[in-house]
Amino acid sequence: MSTTTPPLNVAYGPTNLQDMNHFRYLTVSVYVALLLEHIALLPLEVEYIWKTPRHFTRICFLLYRYSTVFGLAVLMYLLAGLSSPLDGKFCKHALATLAALSVLTMGIADALVMLRVAVLWGRQRFILVMFLVSFLATFTTAVVCIAIATKRLSCSSC
């Protein structure tokens, strides 16, 4: 008779010490994989991105690429149990900052994809207007939702 570990309850987070340890190991291993990917692609990034003239898309790409690494490092430190327990006020501000950073990076990624698709469509005015309206609507909605959610965070919820 074999014993198996019960699955991690993803909907409600880790429920016991064993699940928390699995969560910590998974978080650290995924972050290490992300760092290895960044290191492996650094020569190509230097050649194709850093040596190009300054342009809006270059700045967006670099901001997206490195804000993700920074944000995940902070998130891993706070939520994977690598830090000592933090006071509620700091935790609330940290989660609000991470939420804002998440919305910003998703917005940058969406903008880069939309710019690329617009170029593929020959920069047609209709396509550009459609992309701009949809981008502003979704980005504004995300910002409002994050603002409401962070306002409702209680200091004891961290």
N, C-alpha and C positions, 0 to 999 in steps of 0.2 A: 504494500500500500504506500503510495507516494504522497508526500505532503506538498501542497502548493500554497504559495502566498496569495492571499486574496487581492483582487485588482485594486489599484488606487482609485479612490472615489474622486474623479476629476471634477464633478459638478460642485462638490462642496469642499474640495481641498483635502489635504492629508488628514486622516482621522486618528491615527495613533503614531507612536514613536517609530515603528518600522516603516510606515508610509512616509513619514517625514524624512527619514534617512534616505529612502528611495528618491524622494523629491530633491533632496540636497545633491545626491550623486548625479542625478539626471541633469539638474541645473548646471552644475560645474562641468560636466562632460560636454554639454551642448555649447557652453561658453568657450571651452577649450577648442572645440571644433571650429567655432566662429573665428577665434584668434588665429588658428592654423590656416584657415582659408584666407584671412587678411594678409598673413605673412607670405603665403604661397603666391598670391596674386599681386604683391607689392611691386615687383619689377615691371609687370605689365601695366599696372596703374601709373607708375612713374613715367613710363614711356608714352602711354596713350592719353593720359589725363593731365598729369602735372606739367608736362612740357607744351601743352596747347595754350593758346592765348586765353586770357581771362575772359570768360563768357558766363552768362547767367546759368546755363546748363552745367558747366563745369563746377561752379560754386555750389549749385544745388546737389550735384552728385556727391561732392566731397562732404558737404554738410550732412547729407543723408547717410553716407557710409560710416562716418566717424561718430555721429550722434547716436547711431544705433549701438555701436560698441560701448560708448560711454553709458548710455541709458541701461543697457543690459548688465553692465558691471555694477551699477548702483542697485538695480533691481535684484541681482543675484546676492549682493551683499546684505540687502535688507530682508528679503523674503526667503532666502534659502537657509536661514539660521546661522549665517556666518558672523553676524554681528551680535553684540550684546543687546538685551532688550532696550528699546528706545522709548523715550517718553512720547506720549500721545500727540503732543503738539508738533514735534519734529516729524513724527511718522506721517501725520496728516499733510504737512507741507511737502514731504518727500514724495508721497503718493500723488499729490496734486501736480508736482513738477514732472514726475514720470508720465502722468496721463497727458499733460500738455506736450511733452516731448514726443509721446507716441502719436498724438494727433498731428504734430508738425512733421514728423518723418513720413507718416502715411500721406499727408498732403503733398510733400515733396516728391514722393514716389509716384503718386497719381499725376502730378504736374509733368514729371519727366516722361511718363508713358504718353500722356496726352500730346505733349510737344512732338514726340516721335511720330505718333499716328497722324498728327496734323501735317508734318513734313511728308509722310507717305501719301497723303491725300492732296498734295500739291498746295498746301496752305490756302485752301479755299475759305473764303470769308464765312460762309455758312457753317462749316465745320469748326472754325475757330470760335465763332460766337456760341455755338452749341456746347463746345467743350468748356468755355469760360463760364457760361451760365450753370452748367451741371457741376462744375468744380466748385464754384462759389456756393451753390446750394448745399452740396454735401459737406463741404468744409465748414460752413457756418453752422450747419446742424450738428456736426461733431463737436465743434467748440462749445456750443450751447449745452449739449448733453454732458460734456465733461465738466463745464462750469456748474451745472445743477448737481451733478453727482459729487463733486468735491465740496460743494457748499453743504451737502447733507452728511458728509463724513463726520462722525463724532470722534473726539480725541481718544476715546477708550476703545475704538474699533481696531486699533493696530496692535 
